[in-house]
Amino acid sequence: MTHQTLSHPGLPDDPRANAAEPTPSCPVEITLHALRGRWTTLVVRELLRGDRSYSELRRALPALSDKVLADRLAHLAEAGVLERERRAGWPPRTRYALTPQGRRLGPVLQALWDWGAEM
């Protein structure tokens, strides 16, 4: 359910917006948790361009270590942002793609980019 902004931009008409401290059920905290960790936004950016194999992600982000890439992919899958598709054959192939919820992060990343570009 989307809540409309009333008289204050950025403040939704939702009781959770009046929290006195961060809570795990806060939609902003949920989003920040999904995007936590260095490199996470770049992995999401690559997947916004289309599904990718592990090696394609490694080529697109050459400074990213295998350990961190594997960690970020596991975290994003656990957060419901991406899904893994194992394909039959030898060697087995795995493709990574954003879920519908993950694709909705596109405008979020664009808003973060726009805000940072103005600083």
C-alpha positions as CSV (number, residue, x, y, z in Angstrom):
1,M,0.0,0.0,0.0
2,T,1.4,3.4,-1.0
3,H,0.8,6.3,1.4
4,Q,0.4,9.8,0.1
5,T,2.5,12.7,1.3
6,L,0.3,15.3,2.9
7,S,1.6,18.7,3.8
8,H,5.3,17.9,4.4
9,P,7.3,16.3,1.5
10,G,9.1,13.2,2.6
11,L,6.8,12.6,5.5
12,P,4.2,9.9,4.6
13,D,0.8,9.8,6.2
14,D,1.5,6.7,8.1
15,P,1.8,6.2,11.9
16,R,5.2,4.5,11.5
17,A,6.6,7.8,10.2
18,N,6.2,9.2,13.8
19,A,8.6,6.6,15.4
20,A,10.8,8.0,18.1
21,E,13.7,5.6,17.2
22,P,14.6,3.3,14.4
23,T,12.6,0.1,14.3
24,P,13.0,-3.0,12.0
25,S,9.5,-2.5,10.7
26,C,10.1,1.0,9.5
27,P,10.0,1.0,5.7
28,V,13.0,3.2,5.4
29,E,15.0,0.9,7.7
30,I,13.9,-2.1,5.6
31,T,15.1,-0.4,2.4
32,L,18.4,0.7,4.0
33,H,18.9,-2.9,5.3
34,A,18.3,-4.3,1.8
35,L,20.9,-1.9,0.3
36,R,23.4,-2.2,3.2
37,G,27.0,-2.8,2.5
38,R,29.6,-1.4,0.1
39,W,29.1,-2.5,-3.5
40,T,25.4,-3.5,-3.0
41,T,24.0,-0.6,-5.0
42,L,26.5,-1.3,-7.8
43,V,25.4,-5.0,-7.9
44,V,21.7,-3.8,-8.0
45,R,22.7,-1.3,-10.8
46,E,24.1,-4.1,-12.9
47,L,21.0,-6.2,-12.4
48,L,18.8,-3.3,-13.4
49,R,20.4,-3.6,-16.8
50,G,19.3,-7.2,-17.0
51,D,19.9,-10.7,-15.6
52,R,23.6,-11.6,-15.2
53,S,25.8,-14.5,-14.5
54,Y,28.3,-14.4,-11.7
55,S,31.2,-14.0,-14.2
56,E,29.4,-11.1,-15.9
57,L,29.0,-9.4,-12.6
58,R,32.7,-9.9,-11.9
59,R,33.6,-8.4,-15.3
60,A,31.4,-5.4,-14.7
61,L,32.8,-4.8,-11.2
62,P,36.5,-5.9,-11.5
63,A,37.6,-4.4,-8.2
64,L,34.9,-6.3,-6.3
65,S,36.4,-9.5,-4.6
66,D,34.7,-12.9,-5.1
67,K,34.0,-13.1,-1.3
68,V,32.2,-9.7,-1.2
69,L,30.3,-10.4,-4.5
70,A,29.1,-13.8,-3.1
71,D,28.1,-12.1,0.2
72,R,26.2,-9.3,-1.6
73,L,24.4,-11.7,-3.8
74,A,23.4,-13.9,-0.9
75,H,22.2,-10.9,1.1
76,L,20.2,-9.5,-1.8
77,A,18.5,-12.9,-2.4
78,E,17.7,-13.1,1.4
79,A,16.2,-9.6,1.3
80,G,14.0,-10.6,-1.7
81,V,15.7,-8.2,-4.1
82,L,17.1,-10.9,-6.5
83,E,16.5,-14.4,-7.4
84,R,19.0,-17.1,-8.5
85,E,18.1,-19.4,-11.4
86,R,20.2,-22.5,-11.8
87,R,20.4,-23.8,-15.3
88,A,21.1,-27.4,-16.1
89,G,24.2,-28.5,-17.9
90,W,27.9,-28.9,-17.2
91,P,29.2,-26.9,-15.7
92,P,26.0,-25.8,-14.0
93,R,25.1,-22.1,-14.7
94,T,23.5,-19.7,-12.4
95,R,21.8,-16.4,-13.5
96,Y,20.9,-13.6,-11.2
97,A,17.9,-11.4,-11.8
98,L,16.0,-8.8,-9.8
99,T,12.6,-9.7,-8.4
100,P,9.7,-7.3,-9.2
101,Q,10.4,-5.8,-5.7
102,G,14.1,-5.5,-6.6
103,R,13.3,-3.7,-9.9
104,R,11.4,-1.1,-7.8
105,L,14.7,0.0,-6.4
106,G,15.6,1.6,-9.7
107,P,13.9,4.9,-8.8
108,V,15.3,4.7,-5.3
109,L,18.8,4.5,-6.6
110,Q,18.0,7.3,-9.1
111,A,16.8,9.5,-6.3
112,L,20.0,8.8,-4.3
113,W,22.1,9.7,-7.3
114,D,20.1,12.9,-8.0
115,W,20.4,14.0,-4.3
116,G,24.2,13.2,-4.2
117,A,24.8,15.0,-7.5
118,E,23.4,18.2,-6.1
119,M,25.8,18.2,-3.2
